[in-house]
Amino acid sequence: MSADDSERSLSPSTAFELLADPSRRGVLYVLYDSDSAIQYERLVDRLLRREITPFDNRRRLHLELHHTVIPKLTASLFVQYDERTRRLRLTDPRSELEPYLAFARSMDRTER
């Protein structure tokens, strides 16, 4: 196991913590479904259109993403945000997160 592998090893508690918040979960869904990095504004549009965040107001969603969601996700090392280009991407979309995302998505669908 390399040093990078040990840093990126995802425990179930970390995965569930990342997925516990609907806004973080929504961002992860959008990034997972994207083939490449996604522009910040496009992410906001997709989140509002899919109704996968508790915020229906664009301004409030921007504040939540900027101050809470994106910092938490980038600290996890599974999401990368380039402030210069304002693009986000999963660092390894078919990584350890995949089974947790699939589970969370299936649970979100059953709640509706």
Secondary structure, DSSP 8 states (H G I E B T S, - for coil): --HHHHHH---HHHHHHHHHSHHHHHHHHHHHH-SS-EEHHHHHHHHHHHT-SS--SHHHHHHHIIIIIHHHHHHTTSEEEETTTTEEEESSTTSTHHHHHHHHHHHHHHH-
